[in-house]
């Protein structure tokens, strides 16, 4: 069964992504601190997918995006 993206913000982002653009998947708080290894600029859209600690793993998100054809 093909997975669907149910989060409205993520689904909208995926629908708008173009060739050469990227989605950065990280754990909670990554990139939001100026001291982060890869600090995200103010122009970067930030979507928090977690509702409860441990509810979504990197693997879950990555697999879903791959199955939806976002990651090639």
N, CA, C and O atoms as a Tinker XYZ file with bonds, in Angstrom:
   288  protein
     1  N      0.835000   -1.175000    0.000000    73     2
     2  CA     0.000000    0.000000    0.000000    64     1     3
     3  C      0.887000    1.247000    0.000000    63     2     4     5
     4  O      1.791000    1.388000    0.823000    81     3
     5  N      0.609000    2.127000   -0.924000    73     3     6
     6  CA     1.379000    3.365000   -1.008000    64     5     7
     7  C      0.994000    4.289000    0.134000    63     6     8     9
     8  O     -0.187000    4.462000    0.438000    81     7
     9  N      1.988000    4.875000    0.757000    73     7    10
    10  CA     1.755000    5.801000    1.865000    64     9    11
    11  C      1.332000    7.159000    1.323000    63    10    12    13
    12  O      1.674000    7.540000    0.204000    81    11
    13  N      0.582000    7.873000    2.145000    73    11    14
    14  CA     0.178000    9.234000    1.828000    64    13    15
    15  C      0.661000   10.153000    2.943000    63    14    16    17
    16  O      0.768000    9.745000    4.099000    81    15
    17  N      0.947000   11.374000    2.585000    73    15    18
    18  CA     1.362000   12.367000    3.570000    64    17    19
    19  C      0.103000   13.029000    4.110000    63    18    20    21
    20  O     -0.636000   13.671000    3.363000    81    19
    21  N     -0.139000   12.875000    5.394000    73    19    22
    22  CA    -1.344000   13.406000    6.021000    64    21    23
    23  C     -1.137000   14.782000    6.642000    63    22    24    25
    24  O     -2.108000   15.510000    6.849000    81    23
    25  N      0.100000   15.154000    6.943000    73    23    26
    26  CA     0.385000   16.462000    7.515000    64    25    27
    27  C      0.220000   17.521000    6.426000    63    26    28    29
    28  O      0.913000   17.481000    5.409000    81    27
    29  N     -0.702000   18.473000    6.638000    73    27    30
    30  CA    -1.006000   19.482000    5.617000    64    29    31
    31  C      0.207000   20.308000    5.207000    63    30    32    33
    32  O      0.420000   20.555000    4.020000    81    31
    33  N      1.000000   20.733000    6.182000    73    31    34
    34  CA     2.172000   21.558000    5.874000    64    33    35
    35  C      3.192000   20.783000    5.038000    63    34    36    37
    36  O      3.723000   21.305000    4.058000    81    35
    37  N      3.462000   19.536000    5.430000    73    35    38
    38  CA     4.430000   18.730000    4.691000    64    37    39
    39  C      3.915000   18.398000    3.293000    63    38    40    41
    40  O      4.679000   18.436000    2.329000    81    39
    41  N      2.635000   18.074000    3.173000    73    39    42
    42  CA     2.051000   17.769000    1.860000    64    41    43
    43  C      2.146000   18.978000    0.924000    63    42    44    45
    44  O      2.446000   18.827000   -0.260000    81    43
    45  N      1.889000   20.172000    1.459000    73    43    46
    46  CA     1.988000   21.396000    0.651000    64    45    47
    47  C      3.429000   21.644000    0.219000    63    46    48    49
    48  O      3.683000   22.031000   -0.922000    81    47
    49  N      4.371000   21.421000    1.133000    73    47    50
    50  CA     5.785000   21.594000    0.804000    64    49    51
    51  C      6.209000   20.630000   -0.298000    63    50    52    53
    52  O      6.887000   21.023000   -1.248000    81    51
    53  N      5.811000   19.382000   -0.170000    73    51    54
    54  CA     6.157000   18.360000   -1.161000    64    53    55
    55  C      5.562000   18.726000   -2.522000    63    54    56    57
    56  O      6.208000   18.531000   -3.552000    81    55
    57  N      4.353000   19.248000   -2.532000    73    55    58
    58  CA     3.705000   19.622000   -3.797000    64    57    59
    59  C      4.422000   20.780000   -4.484000    63    58    60    61
    60  O      4.346000   20.915000   -5.705000    81    59
    61  N      5.114000   21.615000   -3.717000    73    59    62
    62  CA     5.772000   22.799000   -4.271000    64    61    63
    63  C      7.245000   22.607000   -4.574000    63    62    64    65
    64  O      7.847000   23.451000   -5.238000    81    63
    65  N      7.839000   21.522000   -4.108000    73    63    66
    66  CA     9.290000   21.353000   -4.259000    64    65    67
    67  C      9.666000   21.212000   -5.731000    63    66    68    69
    68  O      8.955000   20.581000   -6.514000    81    67
    69  N     10.784000   21.805000   -6.085000    73    67    70
    70  CA    11.258000   21.792000   -7.477000    64    69    71
    71  C     12.622000   21.125000   -7.561000    63    70    72    73
    72  O     13.286000   20.894000   -6.550000    81    71
    73  N     13.018000   20.827000   -8.777000    73    71    74
    74  CA    14.322000   20.211000   -9.026000    64    73    75
    75  C     15.422000   21.080000   -8.419000    63    74    76    77
    76  O     15.443000   22.294000   -8.618000    81    75
    77  N     16.320000   20.461000   -7.689000    73    75    78
    78  CA    17.437000   21.173000   -7.081000    64    77    79
    79  C     17.166000   21.666000   -5.671000    63    78    80    81
    80  O     18.094000   22.062000   -4.966000    81    79
    81  N     15.904000   21.646000   -5.248000    73    79    82
    82  CA    15.582000   22.033000   -3.877000    64    81    83
    83  C     15.672000   20.798000   -2.998000    63    82    84    85
    84  O     15.683000   19.675000   -3.502000    81    83
    85  N     15.735000   20.997000   -1.691000    73    83    86
    86  CA    15.874000   19.838000   -0.808000    64    85    87
    87  C     15.016000   19.963000    0.427000    63    86    88    89
    88  O     14.593000   21.049000    0.823000    81    87
    89  N     14.775000   18.804000    1.025000    73    87    90
    90  CA    14.104000   18.725000    2.312000    64    89    91
    91  C     15.146000   18.241000    3.309000    63    90    92    93
    92  O     15.817000   17.234000    3.080000    81    91
    93  N     15.275000   18.954000    4.400000    73    91    94
    94  CA    16.231000   18.628000    5.447000    64    93    95
    95  C     15.462000   17.957000    6.572000    63    94    96    97
    96  O     14.591000   18.578000    7.180000    81    95
    97  N     15.771000   16.699000    6.858000    73    95    98
    98  CA    15.089000   15.945000    7.914000    64    97    99
    99  C     16.055000   15.823000    9.087000    63    98   100   101
   100  O     17.188000   15.372000    8.923000    81    99
   101  N     15.604000   16.223000   10.261000    73    99   102
   102  CA    16.485000   16.181000   11.436000    64   101   103
   103  C     15.674000   15.910000   12.684000    63   102   104   105
   104  O     14.444000   15.967000   12.681000    81   103
   105  N     16.400000   15.612000   13.757000    73   103   106
   106  CA    15.720000   15.387000   15.028000    64   105   107
   107  C     15.339000   16.724000   15.653000    63   106   108   109
   108  O     15.708000   17.787000   15.153000    81   107
   109  N     14.601000   16.655000   16.742000    73   107   110
   110  CA    14.071000   17.846000   17.393000    64   109   111
   111  C     15.159000   18.858000   17.718000    63   110   112   113
   112  O     16.176000   18.516000   18.321000    81   111
   113  N     14.941000   20.093000   17.318000    73   111   114
   114  CA    15.854000   21.182000   17.633000    64   113   115
   115  C     17.019000   21.357000   16.682000    63   114   116   117
   116  O     17.680000   22.395000   16.720000    81   115
   117  N     17.298000   20.374000   15.822000    73   115   118
   118  CA    18.430000   20.487000   14.898000    64   117   119
   119  C     18.219000   21.637000   13.930000    63   118   120   121
   120  O     17.148000   21.788000   13.342000    81   119
   121  N     19.249000   22.438000   13.777000    73   119   122
   122  CA    19.221000   23.531000   12.817000    64   121   123
   123  C     18.563000   24.792000   13.325000    63   122   124   125
   124  O     18.693000   25.845000   12.702000    81   123
   125  N     17.856000   24.714000   14.447000    73   123   126
   126  CA    17.166000   25.902000   14.944000    64   125   127
   127  C     18.043000   26.760000   15.851000    63   126   128   129
   128  O     17.697000   27.903000   16.149000    81   127
   129  N     19.163000   26.222000   16.285000    73   127   130
   130  CA    20.090000   26.968000   17.123000    64   129   131
   131  C     21.213000   27.541000   16.256000    63   130   132   133
   132  O     21.675000   26.874000   15.330000    81   131
   133  N     21.656000   28.763000   16.543000    73   131   134
   134  CA    22.775000   29.325000   15.779000    64   133   135
   135  C     24.058000   28.509000   15.932000    63   134   136   137
   136  O     24.955000   28.612000   15.095000    81   135
   137  N     24.159000   27.694000   16.997000    73   135   138
   138  CA    25.349000   26.879000   17.227000    64   137   139
   139  C     25.233000   25.489000   16.586000    63   138   140   141
   140  O     26.129000   24.663000   16.754000    81   139
   141  N     24.152000   25.223000   15.860000    73   139   142
   142  CA    23.953000   23.922000   15.219000    64   141   143
   143  C     25.017000   23.694000   14.150000    63   142   144   145
   144  O     25.554000   24.648000   13.587000    81   143
   145  N     25.319000   22.433000   13.875000    73   143   146
   146  CA    26.299000   22.102000   12.829000    64   145   147
   147  C     25.845000   22.676000   11.488000    63   146   148   149
   148  O     26.653000   23.220000   10.736000    81   147
   149  N     24.559000   22.553000   11.194000    73   147   150
   150  CA    23.975000   23.113000    9.979000    64   149   151
   151  C     22.844000   24.063000   10.376000    63   150   152   153
   152  O     21.674000   23.686000   10.302000    81   151
   153  N     23.171000   25.284000   10.796000    73   151   154
   154  CA    22.097000   26.205000   11.190000    64   153   155
   155  C     21.235000   26.557000    9.981000    63   154   156   157
   156  O     21.747000   26.824000    8.894000    81   155
   157  N     19.933000   26.552000   10.187000    73   155   158
   158  CA    18.999000   26.864000    9.108000    64   157   159
   159  C     18.732000   28.358000    9.093000    63   158   160   161
   160  O     18.518000   28.967000   10.141000    81   159
   161  N     18.744000   28.943000    7.916000    73   159   162
   162  CA    18.490000   30.366000    7.769000    64   161   163
   163  C     17.043000   30.716000    8.051000    63   162   164   165
   164  O     16.185000   29.837000    8.127000    81   163
   165  N     16.780000   31.990000    8.204000    73   163   166
   166  CA    15.423000   32.442000    8.511000    64   165   167
   167  C     14.455000   32.202000    7.354000    63   166   168   169
   168  O     13.241000   32.192000    7.560000    81   167
   169  N     14.972000   32.008000    6.149000    73   167   170
   170  CA    14.106000   31.775000    4.989000    64   169   171
   171  C     13.677000   30.311000    4.863000    63   170   172   173
   172  O     12.831000   29.983000    4.031000    81   171
   173  N     14.254000   29.433000    5.684000    73   171   174
   174  CA    13.936000   28.009000    5.618000    64   173   175
   175  C     12.610000   27.742000    6.325000    63   174   176   177
   176  O     12.403000   28.162000    7.464000    81   175
   177  N     11.719000   27.038000    5.634000    73   175   178
   178  CA    10.437000   26.666000    6.232000    64   177   179
   179  C     10.660000   25.501000    7.183000    63   178   180   181
   180  O     11.232000   24.480000    6.803000    81   179
   181  N     10.206000   25.659000    8.418000    73   179   182
   182  CA    10.404000   24.656000    9.466000    64   181   183
   183  C      9.061000   24.006000    9.779000    63   182   184   185
   184  O      8.096000   24.698000   10.105000    81   183
   185  N      8.994000   22.680000    9.680000    73   183   186
   186  CA     7.764000   21.944000    9.975000    64   185   187
   187  C      8.059000   20.925000   11.075000    63   186   188   189
   188  O      8.888000   20.032000   10.897000    81   187
   189  N      7.391000   21.064000   12.184000    73   187   190
   190  CA     7.548000   20.129000   13.293000    64   189   191
   191  C      6.496000   19.039000   13.150000    63   190   192   193
   192  O      5.299000   19.319000   13.212000    81   191
   193  N      6.935000   17.797000   12.959000    73   191   194
   194  CA     6.015000   16.688000   12.729000    64   193   195
   195  C      5.714000   15.879000   13.977000    63   194   196   197
   196  O      4.849000   15.003000   13.955000    81   195
   197  N      6.403000   16.155000   15.046000    73   195   198
   198  CA     6.259000   15.328000   16.246000    64   197   199
   199  C      5.158000   15.846000   17.154000    63   198   200   201
   200  O      5.088000   17.039000   17.450000    81   199
   201  N      4.305000   14.943000   17.588000    73   199   202
   202  CA     3.257000   15.285000   18.532000    64   201   203
   203  C      3.606000   14.772000   19.929000    63   202   204   205
   204  O      3.282000   15.403000   20.935000    81   203
   205  N      4.266000   13.627000   19.970000    73   203   206
   206  CA     4.659000   12.988000   21.221000    64   205   207
   207  C      6.082000   12.478000   21.042000    63   206   208   209
   208  O      6.426000   11.985000   19.968000    81   207
   209  N      6.903000   12.586000   22.057000    73   207   210
   210  CA     8.284000   12.113000   21.966000    64   209   211
   211  C      8.314000   10.681000   21.440000    63   210   212   213
   212  O      7.644000    9.792000   21.966000    81   211
   213  N      9.111000   10.479000   20.386000    73   211   214
   214  CA     9.277000    9.144000   19.817000    64   213   215
   215  C      8.177000    8.713000   18.865000    63   214   216   217
   216  O      8.170000    7.562000   18.430000    81   215
   217  N      7.236000    9.608000   18.523000    73   215   218
   218  CA     6.113000    9.195000   17.679000    64   217   219
   219  C      6.509000    8.990000   16.222000    63   218   220   221
   220  O      5.929000    8.141000   15.546000    81   219
   221  N      7.464000    9.732000   15.735000    73   219   222
   222  CA     7.942000    9.558000   14.366000    64   221   223
   223  C      9.461000    9.440000   14.384000    63   222   224   225
   224  O     10.145000   10.194000   15.075000    81   223
   225  N      9.966000    8.508000   13.636000    73   223   226
   226  CA    11.420000    8.372000   13.544000    64   225   227
   227  C     11.881000    8.940000   12.204000    63   226   228   229
   228  O     11.085000    9.137000   11.286000    81   227
   229  N     13.171000    9.194000   12.117000    73   227   230
   230  CA    13.759000    9.632000   10.850000    64   229   231
   231  C     13.406000    8.626000    9.763000    63   230   232   233
   232  O     13.034000    9.005000    8.653000    81   231
   233  N     13.524000    7.352000   10.087000    73   231   234
   234  CA    13.245000    6.299000    9.108000    64   233   235
   235  C     11.802000    6.358000    8.610000    63   234   236   237
   236  O     11.554000    6.196000    7.415000    81   235
   237  N     10.848000    6.590000    9.518000    73   235   238
   238  CA     9.437000    6.701000    9.117000    64   237   239
   239  C      9.231000    7.833000    8.119000    63   238   240   241
   240  O      8.574000    7.653000    7.094000    81   239
   241  N      9.786000    8.985000    8.420000    73   239   242
   242  CA     9.625000   10.154000    7.551000    64   241   243
   243  C     10.334000    9.929000    6.223000    63   242   244   245
   244  O      9.761000   10.181000    5.163000    81   243
   245  N     11.571000    9.457000    6.271000    73   243   246
   246  CA    12.350000    9.208000    5.058000    64   245   247
   247  C     11.646000    8.201000    4.156000    63   246   248   249
   248  O     11.527000    8.422000    2.951000    81   247
   249  N     11.180000    7.096000    4.732000    73   247   250
   250  CA    10.507000    6.050000    3.957000    64   249   251
   251  C      9.239000    6.580000    3.301000    63   250   252   253
   252  O      8.965000    6.293000    2.136000    81   251
   253  N      8.477000    7.346000    4.048000    73   251   254
   254  CA     7.241000    7.903000    3.492000    64   253   255
   255  C      7.534000    8.843000    2.332000    63   254   256   257
   256  O      6.892000    8.750000    1.286000    81   255
   257  N      8.497000    9.748000    2.501000    73   255   258
   258  CA     8.845000   10.669000    1.415000    64   257   259
   259  C      9.367000    9.915000    0.205000    63   258   260   261
   260  O      9.066000   10.287000   -0.929000    81   259
   261  N     10.139000    8.866000    0.423000    73   259   262
   262  CA    10.652000    8.068000   -0.680000    64   261   263
   263  C      9.518000    7.347000   -1.420000    63   262   264   265
   264  O      9.487000    7.329000   -2.651000    81   263
   265  N      8.591000    6.757000   -0.666000    73   263   266
   266  CA     7.474000    6.044000   -1.276000    64   265   267
   267  C      6.527000    6.981000   -2.017000    63   266   268   269
   268  O      5.846000    6.565000   -2.954000    81   267
   269  N      6.482000    8.247000   -1.598000    73   267   270
   270  CA     5.634000    9.234000   -2.260000    64   269   271
   271  C      6.327000    9.849000   -3.489000    63   270   272   273
   272  O      5.752000   10.689000   -4.180000    81   271
   273  N      7.550000    9.422000   -3.743000    73   271   274
   274  CA     8.272000    9.887000   -4.926000    64   273   275
   275  C      9.017000   11.184000   -4.743000    63   274   276   277
   276  O      9.457000   11.781000   -5.725000    81   275
   277  N      9.172000   11.642000   -3.507000    73   275   278
   278  CA     9.869000   12.892000   -3.255000    64   277   279
   279  C     11.380000   12.689000   -3.311000    63   278   280   281
   280  O     12.097000   13.525000   -3.862000    81   279
   281  N     11.861000   11.602000   -2.753000    73   279   282
   282  CA    13.297000   11.309000   -2.700000    64   281   283
   283  C     13.634000   10.311000   -3.784000    63   282   284   285
   284  O     13.163000    9.174000   -3.760000    81   283
   285  N     14.423000   10.718000   -4.703000    73   283   286
   286  CA    14.805000    9.823000   -5.797000    64   285   287
   287  C     16.290000    9.580000   -5.802000    63   286   288
   288  O     16.792000    8.848000   -6.656000    81   287
